[in-house]
Amino acid sequence: MNLNRLTWSILTALLMMAISWLGLLNYLEDPTITQLIIYGFYGLSTGFLLFFNRKGLQPFSDFFQIGFKHSIVVTLLMTLFSYVFIQLHPDLIEASAMQFSSALQQTNSRTPTEIEREVKLYTEGYPTMLVSRTIFGYLIVGSLVTAISSFLLTLQKN
């Protein structure tokens, strides 16, 4: 069975967005659990894509190329989703900034002016930080799963 790879990648990203959205609506209790579910789904999707696109004996590079292209498409779509999502929900930035401010106040090592300045910088840089974390997180997970799956599939006898 040869899956249409681009369709599979887009479908994967859309389902990951849906899981993320369910997490925001508090259907999933903990944000960490939500993120782990998303990464797990992403890894399974990559593994299944490689498994169902194998044709006889293929070298590692063929599998890795398929998986890495999948990772790039999913990462691009999830990065776009993350950026649009955070722009549409500035309340999430404010809530995070309030938590950051209270954490700084508890350290008693900064003046109120310094805390205010750092919270302002944090708020301004939050979208960039979120997008950067999205890019690197998905690329790392995608590359690792692709490499491991590709290696395991090259060990398989025809």
Summary of the structure (lengths in Angstrom):
residues: 158
radius of gyration: 19.6
end to end distance: 15.3
largest distance: 67.3
contacts: 445
relative contact order: 0.15
helix: 84%
strand: 0%
